[in-house]
């Protein structure tokens, strides 16, 4: 009897699991909707995401401040980094790094100029909106008394950690971050009730490994610049640019192109 119930459970799991083709189709359909979305709708959604991503730094910084100074504390404090991603993804806000996969699938399918410019339009609006939201929140954090000096000190330390690597290292770390975020987008349609845990696990690894996420990192580095601890040119040239390039490479080439190819190859 128990064996029969186990076999039935396994069959149900198999039936519920989506194939790579089904995942591709679900993301493709979502992409078509997003590519047709009005510019003002994309901007406001992207602005909301840029603001919400600030909670990754806030969550990380608060835990960092109040945990004891020990080697293991970093592993616990990094869970705070996931907060912004949970808000943005479950809240269906537009995050640039998610869009290194979603709208690329229609472009890989059609490969025409019209689709290319639709993707560039979406990318440009969402990236600008994300960075604007990150900048606004950074100034609020740096120029007001919302957070105590000890918490601000933690934000400063996080910003310095983000800025420490050179251009090439940030770019390479950005590839890994873009790779993981796009993989997360690919996995989520098949995650069902585990969606929250998938988001937390993947973004937690990004934090622990110090991978460079252009939007989460922009809040951290913009805050540092707004505190007048680093120059704005250094933030843009030594973090935003290499992280952006890396995220695009990781999401587009290592996830969108490869997973699209495997689906096309199975047709």
C-alpha positions in Angstrom: 0.0 0.0 0.0 2.8 2.4 1.0 4.7 1.5 -2.2 1.6 2.2 -4.3 1.1 5.6 -2.6 4.8 6.4 -3.3 4.5 5.5 -6.9 1.3 7.6 -7.3 3.2 10.6 -5.7 6.1 10.2 -8.1 3.7 10.1 -11.0 2.0 13.3 -9.8 5.3 15.1 -9.5 6.3 14.0 -13.1 2.9 15.3 -14.4 3.2 18.6 -12.6 6.8 19.2 -13.7 7.1 21.4 -16.9 9.5 20.5 -19.7 12.1 23.0 -20.9 9.8 23.7 -23.9 6.9 24.6 -21.5 9.1 26.9 -19.5 10.3 28.5 -22.7 6.8 29.0 -23.9 5.6 30.6 -20.6 8.5 33.1 -20.5 8.1 33.8 -24.3 4.5 34.7 -23.8 5.3 36.9 -20.8 8.0 38.6 -22.9 5.6 39.5 -25.7 3.3 41.2 -23.2 6.2 43.2 -21.7 7.6 44.2 -25.1 4.1 45.7 -25.9 3.8 47.4 -22.5 3.5 51.3 -22.6 6.6 53.2 -21.8 5.1 55.0 -18.8 4.0 51.7 -17.3 7.5 50.2 -17.7 9.1 53.3 -16.2 6.9 53.3 -13.1 7.3 49.6 -12.6 11.1 50.0 -13.0 11.2 52.9 -10.6 9.4 50.9 -8.0 11.9 48.1 -8.5 14.9 50.5 -8.1 13.4 51.8 -4.9 12.6 48.3 -3.6 16.0 47.0 -4.3 17.2 49.3 -1.6 15.8 46.9 0.9 18.6 44.5 -0.1 21.2 46.9 1.3 18.9 47.9 4.2 18.3 44.2 5.2 21.9 43.3 4.8 23.1 46.4 6.7 20.7 46.0 9.6 21.7 42.4 10.2 25.4 43.4 9.8 25.0 46.1 12.5 23.3 44.0 15.1 24.9 40.7 14.7 28.1 40.0 16.8 31.4 40.6 15.1 32.3 37.0 14.2 33.3 35.0 11.1 29.9 33.4 10.8 28.0 36.6 11.0 28.5 37.4 7.3 26.7 34.2 6.4 23.7 35.3 8.4 23.7 39.0 7.4 23.7 38.0 3.8 20.2 36.7 4.1 19.1 40.4 4.4 20.3 40.9 0.8 17.5 38.7 -0.5 14.8 41.0 0.9 14.8 43.5 -2.1 14.7 40.7 -4.6 11.7 39.0 -2.9 9.8 42.3 -2.9 10.6 43.0 -6.6 10.1 39.6 -8.0 7.0 38.6 -6.1 5.6 42.1 -6.5 6.1 41.8 -10.3 8.2 44.9 -10.6 10.5 45.4 -13.6 14.1 44.6 -12.8 16.7 45.0 -15.5 18.6 41.8 -14.8 15.4 39.7 -15.2 15.1 41.2 -18.6 18.4 39.7 -19.8 16.4 36.6 -20.3 12.7 37.3 -20.8 12.6 39.7 -23.9 15.7 38.0 -25.4 13.7 34.9 -26.3 11.4 36.7 -28.9 14.6 38.3 -30.3 16.3 34.9 -30.7 13.1 33.5 -32.3 12.6 36.3 -34.8 16.0 37.9 -35.2 14.7 41.1 -36.9 15.3 44.8 -36.5 11.8 45.6 -35.1 12.2 43.1 -32.3 15.7 44.2 -31.6 14.6 47.8 -31.1 11.6 46.7 -29.0 14.1 44.9 -26.7 16.4 48.0 -26.6 13.4 50.2 -25.7 12.5 47.9 -22.8 16.0 47.7 -21.6 16.7 51.4 -21.8 13.5 52.4 -19.9 13.8 49.7 -17.2 17.5 50.4 -16.6 17.0 54.1 -16.4 14.1 53.7 -14.0 15.9 51.2 -11.8 18.9 53.4 -11.5 16.7 56.5 -10.8 14.9 54.6 -8.0 18.3 53.5 -6.6 19.6 57.0 -6.7 16.6 58.6 -5.0 16.7 56.1 -2.2 20.5 56.5 -1.8 20.1 60.2 -1.3 17.3 59.7 1.3 19.5 57.2 3.2 22.6 59.4 3.1 21.1 62.8 3.7 18.5 62.1 6.4 18.4 60.7 9.9 16.2 57.7 9.0 19.0 55.3 10.1 21.2 55.5 13.1 25.0 56.3 12.6 25.9 52.7 13.4 23.6 51.4 10.6 24.9 54.1 8.2 28.4 52.8 9.0 27.4 49.3 8.0 26.0 50.7 4.7 29.3 52.5 4.1 31.3 49.2 4.7 29.0 47.4 2.3 29.6 50.1 -0.3 33.3 49.9 0.1 33.2 46.1 -0.3 31.3 46.5 -3.6 33.7 49.1 -4.9 36.9 47.3 -3.9 37.4 45.0 -7.0 38.9 46.3 -10.2 37.0 46.7 -13.5 37.7 43.2 -14.8 36.9 41.4 -11.5 33.6 43.3 -11.2 32.8 42.3 -14.8 33.5 38.7 -14.1 31.5 38.7 -10.9 28.8 40.5 -12.8 28.7 37.6 -15.3 28.0 35.2 -12.4 25.3 37.4 -10.9 23.6 37.8 -14.3 23.8 34.1 -14.9 22.2 33.3 -11.6 19.4 35.9 -11.9 18.5 34.7 -15.4 18.6 31.1 -14.2 16.2 32.0 -11.4 13.8 33.5 -13.9 14.1 30.3 -16.0 13.4 28.2 -12.9 10.5 30.1 -11.4 7.7 29.0 -13.7 8.4 25.5 -12.6 9.0 26.3 -8.9 5.3 26.5 -7.8 5.2 26.7 -4.0 9.0 26.9 -3.8 9.2 30.3 -5.5 10.1 32.2 -2.3 12.9 29.7 -1.4 14.3 29.8 -4.9 14.6 33.6 -4.8 16.1 33.6 -1.3 18.6 30.8 -2.1 19.9 32.2 -5.4 20.2 35.8 -4.2 21.8 34.7 -0.9 24.6 33.0 -2.9 25.0 36.2 -4.9 25.6 38.1 -1.7 27.9 35.5 0.0 30.0 35.2 -3.1 30.1 39.0 -3.6 28.9 38.7 -7.2 28.1 42.1 -8.8 24.4 42.9 -9.4 24.1 46.2 -11.2 20.9 47.4 -9.5 21.4 46.1 -5.9 25.0 47.3 -6.1 24.0 50.7 -7.5 22.0 51.4 -4.3 25.1 50.5 -2.2 27.6 52.5 -4.3 25.2 55.5 -4.9 24.8 55.7 -1.1 28.5 55.7 -0.7 28.8 58.5 -3.2 25.9 60.5 -1.7 27.8 60.3 1.6 30.8 61.9 -0.3 33.0 58.9 0.5 33.8 58.1 -3.2 33.5 60.1 -6.5 30.5 59.6 -8.7 32.8 59.0 -11.7 34.4 56.0 -9.8 31.0 54.6 -9.1 29.9 54.8 -12.7 33.2 53.7 -14.3 34.4 51.1 -11.8 31.1 49.5 -10.8 28.0 50.4 -12.8 29.6 49.9 -16.2 31.4 46.6 -15.6 28.6 45.1 -13.5 26.1 46.1 -16.3 28.2 44.5 -19.0 28.8 41.3 -16.9 25.1 41.0 -16.0 24.1 41.2 -19.7 26.7 38.6 -20.7 25.7 36.2 -18.0 22.0 36.5 -18.6 21.9 36.7 -22.4 24.7 34.3 -23.4 24.8 31.8 -20.5 21.0 31.5 -20.0 18.9 32.9 -22.8 21.0 31.7 -25.8 21.8 28.3 -24.3 18.3 27.5 -23.1 16.7 28.7 -26.3 19.1 26.5 -28.2 18.2 23.4 -26.2 14.5 24.0 -26.8 15.0 24.6 -30.5 17.2 21.5 -30.7 14.4 19.4 -29.2 11.8 20.5 -31.7 
